[in-house]
């Protein structure tokens, strides 16, 4: 399906995360190890926040990430404390810029790996549930974007976890009413410029892979010779579809049916349960 990463912490040039690691996201665009597909070449997107504006910058392209000169140029010059990157493997919708992640609305960014089973049959009912004021902002044809606007409809602004839980519960209810026994398969990242929230959930079975990086102070103790760890804050964190390298102790699997919040101060990892709105 897709691969993605979310970074939060000491401002970094995007290249340091997108290209330099042993199993970087760019490497995963050709050689994914844990995805449904090995190759993720149906477009890509990056989004990032900067201190002078509350809304993120977002760029998309329909070509593969591994040979895109503009992505390389941006990655070598943009520095940000919070950014998303996503490489796409389409589940059936068109390869076009408006279907590339991350999606943006106001201060929010959203990206997704997975699918809504039977989406083409469910799409009309799901889209009609989107707040009429939000509906004109939907530009593409993916289930992922509809999930985002349903989460906004169900209160993402005021209650991010609740908004995602109600979106998930609504999709499950509509799916099962239409004879789809396992409607939702998702790993989702959503950010507001200060926090990153990540969700790993499936209606049935095992959700798609998701990992988070260990605490930087713990990694310094384990690997005192790793110089790159000296340049980032203790609060720096990555959430990724699959590990970017093989450094022992660096990566932890996000448990199934949980969500995490990366934020200033103490991070959160808790159970996730859908709610029927």
C-alpha positions in Angstrom: 0.0 0.0 0.0 2.1 3.0 1.2 5.0 3.9 3.5 5.3 7.1 5.6 7.2 8.8 8.3 6.5 11.6 10.7 9.4 13.6 12.4 9.1 15.9 15.5 12.0 17.4 17.4 15.2 19.4 16.8 14.8 21.2 13.5 16.6 19.2 10.8 17.2 19.4 7.1 14.7 17.0 5.6 17.5 15.2 3.7 18.9 13.8 7.0 15.8 11.7 7.4 14.5 11.2 3.9 17.7 10.1 2.2 20.6 9.5 4.5 19.4 6.5 6.7 20.4 3.0 5.7 16.8 2.1 4.9 15.5 5.6 4.2 12.0 6.3 3.0 13.5 6.9 -0.5 15.0 3.4 -0.3 11.6 2.1 0.8 10.0 3.5 -2.3 11.9 0.8 -4.2 12.6 -1.8 -1.5 9.9 -1.8 1.2 10.3 -4.8 3.5 7.1 -4.8 5.4 4.5 -3.4 3.1 2.0 -5.2 0.9 4.0 -4.0 -2.1 7.8 -3.8 -2.4 7.6 -0.8 -4.7 5.8 2.4 -3.8 6.0 4.5 -6.9 2.5 6.0 -7.4 3.5 9.5 -6.3 4.7 11.1 -3.1 4.3 14.1 -0.9 6.0 16.0 1.9 4.6 18.5 4.3 6.4 20.7 6.9 5.9 23.4 9.5 8.0 26.5 10.1 7.9 28.9 13.0 6.6 31.9 11.0 3.3 30.3 9.9 0.7 28.1 11.5 -0.2 26.3 8.3 2.1 23.7 6.8 3.7 23.7 3.4 2.8 20.7 1.2 4.1 19.5 -2.1 3.0 16.5 -4.2 4.1 14.8 -7.3 2.7 11.8 -9.2 6.1 10.3 -10.1 8.2 8.0 -7.9 10.2 9.5 -5.1 13.5 7.7 -5.9 14.4 9.8 -8.9 12.7 13.1 -8.3 15.1 16.0 -8.7 12.7 18.6 -7.1 12.3 16.4 -4.0 16.1 16.1 -3.7 16.5 19.9 -4.0 13.8 20.6 -1.4 15.1 18.0 1.0 18.7 19.5 0.9 17.5 23.0 1.8 14.3 22.9 3.9 14.8 22.7 7.7 11.8 22.0 9.9 11.0 20.8 13.5 8.0 18.8 12.3 7.5 17.2 8.9 5.6 14.4 7.2 6.7 12.3 4.1 4.6 9.8 2.3 5.3 7.4 -0.7 2.2 6.0 -2.3 1.1 2.7 -3.7 -2.4 3.1 -5.0 -5.2 0.8 -3.9 -7.2 1.5 -7.1 -7.7 5.3 -7.2 -6.1 7.4 -9.8 -2.4 8.4 -9.8 -2.8 12.2 -9.6 -1.5 15.0 -7.4 -4.8 15.5 -5.5 -4.6 11.9 -4.4 -1.1 12.2 -2.9 -0.6 12.5 0.8 -0.2 14.3 3.1 -3.5 16.1 3.0 -3.8 19.6 4.5 -6.7 21.6 6.0 -5.9 24.7 8.0 -3.2 23.9 10.5 -3.7 20.1 10.1 -1.8 17.5 8.1 -3.0 13.9 7.6 -1.5 10.8 6.0 -2.6 7.2 5.9 -1.5 3.7 5.0 -4.2 1.1 4.6 -7.7 1.2 3.0 -11.4 1.3 3.6 -12.6 -2.1 2.2 -15.3 -1.7 -0.3 -14.7 2.0 -0.6 -16.2 2.4 -4.0 -19.5 1.0 -2.7 -19.4 3.0 0.5 -18.0 6.2 -0.9 -21.3 8.1 -1.5 -22.6 7.5 2.0 -19.3 8.4 3.6 -18.8 11.6 1.6 -22.4 12.8 2.3 -21.6 12.7 6.0 -18.8 15.3 5.6 -19.7 18.7 7.0 -21.1 20.8 4.1 -18.6 23.6 5.0 -15.7 21.2 4.6 -17.0 19.3 1.6 -15.7 21.8 -1.1 -12.1 21.3 0.3 -12.1 17.6 -0.9 -10.0 17.6 -4.0 -9.2 13.9 -4.7 -10.9 10.5 -4.9 -9.1 8.5 -2.2 -10.5 6.8 0.9 -7.7 8.5 2.9 -8.8 12.0 2.2 -12.4 11.1 3.0 -11.2 9.7 6.3 -9.5 13.0 7.0 -12.6 15.1 6.3 -14.8 12.8 8.3 -12.4 13.1 11.3 -12.6 16.9 10.9 -16.4 16.7 10.7 -16.4 14.6 13.9 -14.4 17.0 16.0 -10.7 16.7 15.1 -10.1 20.4 15.9 -11.2 20.2 19.5 -10.6 16.5 20.3 -8.1 14.9 17.9 -8.3 11.4 19.4 -12.1 11.5 19.6 -12.4 12.8 16.1 -10.4 9.9 14.7 -12.3 7.4 16.9 -15.6 8.7 15.7 -14.5 8.6 12.1 -13.4 5.0 12.5 -16.6 4.0 14.2 -18.7 5.7 11.5 -16.8 4.0 8.7 -17.1 0.6 10.4 -20.9 1.1 10.9 -21.5 2.1 7.3 -19.3 -0.7 6.1 -21.0 -3.4 8.1 -24.4 -2.1 7.0 -23.3 -2.7 3.5 -22.0 -6.2 4.2 -18.3 -5.3 4.6 -17.1 -7.3 7.6 -13.7 -5.6 8.1 -14.0 -2.1 6.8 -11.0 -0.3 8.3 -7.2 -1.0 7.9 -5.1 2.0 8.9 -2.0 3.5 10.2 -2.6 7.3 10.4 -0.5 10.3 11.3 -2.1 13.7 12.0 -0.4 16.8 13.2 -1.4 20.4 14.1 2.1 21.9 14.1 2.8 21.2 17.8 1.8 17.5 18.2 1.9 14.4 16.1 -0.7 11.8 16.7 -0.3 8.3 15.2 -2.9 5.5 15.1 -2.5 1.8 14.3 -5.8 -0.1 14.0 -7.7 -2.7 11.9 -11.3 -3.8 12.2 -10.1 -7.4 12.1 -6.7 -9.0 11.9 -3.3 -7.4 12.1 -2.9 -3.6 11.2 -0.2 -2.4 8.9 3.2 -2.1 10.4 4.1 1.0 12.5 7.2 1.8 14.6 8.4 4.7 16.8 11.9 5.6 17.8 13.3 5.1 21.3 14.0 8.0 23.6 17.2 9.8 22.5 18.7 9.7 26.0 18.3 5.9 26.1 19.9 5.6 22.7 22.9 7.8 23.7 23.5 5.4 26.6 23.3 2.4 24.3 25.4 4.0 21.5 27.8 6.6 23.0 29.8 6.7 19.7 26.8 7.6 17.5 27.6 11.2 16.9 24.4 12.1 15.2 22.6 11.5 18.5 24.5 14.4 20.1 22.8 16.9 17.9 19.2 16.3 18.6 17.1 17.0 21.7 15.8 14.4 24.1 12.3 15.0 22.7 13.1 14.2 19.1 11.0 11.3 17.8 10.2 9.5 14.6 7.1 7.5 13.7 7.6 5.3 10.6 5.9 2.5 8.6 9.1 0.5 9.0 12.5 1.1 10.6 14.9 3.4 8.8 17.9 1.3 9.9 19.2 -1.6 12.1 20.6 0.3 15.1 19.9 -2.0 18.1 17.3 -0.6 20.5 16.3 2.2 18.2 12.9 1.1 17.1 9.8 -0.1 18.9 6.7 -1.6 17.3 3.5 0.3 18.0 1.1 -2.2 19.5 -2.1 -3.0 17.5 -5.2 -0.9 18.3 -3.3 1.9 20.0 -2.5 5.5 19.4 0.4 7.7 20.4 1.0 11.4 20.9 4.4 13.0 20.3 4.3 16.3 22.0 6.4 18.7 24.2 6.8 17.0 27.6 5.6 13.5 28.2 4.6 11.4 25.2 1.4 9.2 25.3 0.8 5.6 24.2 -2.8 4.3 24.9 -5.4 1.9 23.6 -7.5 3.0 20.7 -11.2 2.2 20.4 -13.6 3.4 17.6 -16.7 5.3 18.7 -20.0 5.3 16.9 -21.0 9.0 16.5 
